[in-house]
Amino acid sequence: MNSGIPRDRIRWFPTINYAACLADRACIEFCKSGVFEWDESGARVVVAQPLNCVVGCTSCGQICPAEAITFPDKGELKRTLRQLRAELAGSGAATA
């Protein structure tokens, strides 16, 4: 989905609603990309490696029993990717 676009230019990663989070660690166990970690000092799950999140994936949010994980709007993601592809194509850094 984001071929040729540097991952750090794409704002796509989960946000945790700590008021709703059950701290059951289901997201840590589920995510094979290592996005989440357990913070011992805060006794909660944190988004430790946001750039490891697969662009467009929302699976951890779907498996969260408390629905405490959200993502940016997918429509906005598509607009951003189109804009970044156009910028990179214009600079000769990538082809769309």
C-alpha positions in Angstrom: 0.0 0.0 0.0 2.8 2.4 0.8 5.5 1.2 -1.6 8.2 3.8 -2.1 7.0 6.1 0.7 9.3 6.3 3.8 7.3 4.8 6.7 8.1 7.7 9.0 6.1 10.0 6.7 2.9 8.0 7.1 1.0 8.8 10.3 -0.6 5.4 10.9 -0.5 3.7 14.3 -2.9 2.8 17.1 -4.0 5.0 19.9 -5.0 3.5 23.2 -7.9 4.8 25.2 -6.6 4.1 28.7 -10.0 4.8 30.3 -11.4 1.8 28.4 -8.3 -0.4 28.3 -8.6 -3.6 30.4 -4.8 -4.1 30.4 -5.4 -7.7 29.4 -2.4 -7.6 26.9 -4.4 -9.1 24.1 -2.9 -6.6 21.7 0.6 -7.4 22.7 0.0 -11.1 22.2 -1.8 -10.5 18.9 0.5 -8.0 17.1 3.4 -9.8 15.4 4.9 -6.5 14.4 6.0 -5.6 17.9 4.0 -2.3 18.1 2.9 -2.8 21.7 4.8 -3.4 24.9 3.9 -3.7 28.6 5.0 -0.7 30.7 5.7 -2.1 34.1 6.0 1.3 35.8 2.6 2.4 34.5 1.1 -1.1 34.6 -0.4 -0.6 31.1 0.1 -1.4 27.4 1.9 1.3 25.4 2.4 1.9 21.7 6.2 1.5 21.9 7.1 1.0 18.2 4.4 3.0 16.2 6.4 2.8 13.0 6.2 -1.0 13.1 2.5 -0.8 12.6 1.4 -2.2 9.2 -0.1 0.7 7.2 -3.8 0.2 7.0 -4.0 -2.7 9.5 -6.6 -2.3 12.2 -6.7 -5.9 13.4 -5.6 -5.3 17.0 -8.4 -2.8 17.4 -10.8 -5.4 16.2 -9.6 -8.1 18.7 -9.5 -5.7 21.7 -12.4 -6.8 23.9 -12.8 -3.2 25.3 -12.6 -1.5 21.9 -9.9 0.7 23.4 -7.7 0.8 20.3 -8.4 3.3 17.5 -6.7 4.4 14.3 -6.7 7.5 12.1 -9.4 7.7 9.5 -8.8 5.4 6.5 -10.1 8.0 4.1 -7.5 10.5 5.4 -4.8 7.8 5.1 -5.7 7.3 1.4 -5.5 11.0 0.8 -2.2 11.3 2.6 -0.7 8.4 0.6 -1.9 9.9 -2.7 -0.3 13.2 -1.7 3.0 11.6 -0.7 3.2 9.5 -3.8 2.6 12.7 -5.9 5.3 14.5 -4.0 7.8 11.7 -4.3 7.0 11.3 -8.0 7.6 15.0 -8.6 10.9 14.8 -6.8 12.0 11.7 -8.8 12.4 9.8 -5.5 9.7 7.2 -6.4 7.3 6.3 -9.1 3.6 6.1 -8.4 
